Amino acid sequence: MTRSHLKLDEFLPYRLSLASNAVSQVIAQAYEEHFGLKMHEWRVITVLAQDAELTQQEIVGRTKMDKVTVSRAAQELERRSLLRRVTNAEDGRSLRLSLTTEGRTLYERVVPAALELEAEVLEGLSAREISELKDVLRRLEVAADRVLTRR
């Protein structure tokens, strides 16, 4: 009987996790130092900047963050007058979130720094490698969602 062995350094989920954590730490540190934003808060701001107004549940779906994390981020952003939360007219049990003028201004200040950090992290990769990496990551996300829906 052969026994399977797992080489952790070769295990793709582990490698993806390490890479994700390393990149997230770089970005989170910069956002916190320069803009006073936690990573989860920045994700909420970014999604709202692209989609104007969403429910918290829609943000959960787009970001893959859990609902408690989204709720806490939204509360903090509202406290800082960067976001507004209003009762959803279609479903009184949920809230619709949107950026305030201050939130939109902060987003526009953070974007250049975010793009600069992305370029710094991707330094050493060719344009083709970056394109292929993005494509592979999207395909992995789709595959993972497919596996989740089968369970």
Disulfide bonds with the S-S distance in Angstrom:
none
